[in-house]
């Protein structure tokens, strides 16, 4: 309960609502994935300069996500694990860019899609519990 109050206080001080931050986070994931999709298409078409631009944009988004992690309090372990994932995705994108490794880009995209799904569930909030009268087995 105290952590929820602290989080609410921090959000309200920044002038952002929790919904706005969630929306921004989801949009960053979506944009990074779109950049990866574009890069894969551009590789197929032989447009290497544009491919590089898209992958660099995806890399920058991944680093922004990493930089935004909050290591305070109980969230330290989650933030550290997410940071490791972001670094791995970043390295996959570099490999994809420098070696034209479509599999590396694809793996990075799959990981980002899984994280996006998880964050979408977090943004929706907890599912309502069934009333006890309906929870009979």
Secondary structure, 3 states (H helix, E strand, C coil): CHHHHHHHHHHHHHCCCHHHHHHHHHHHHHHHHHHHHHHHHHHHHCCHHHHHHHHHHHHHHHHHHHHCCCCCHHHHHHHHHHHHHHHHHHHHHHHHHHHCCHHHHHHHHHHHHHHHHHHHHHHHCCCCCCCCCCCCC
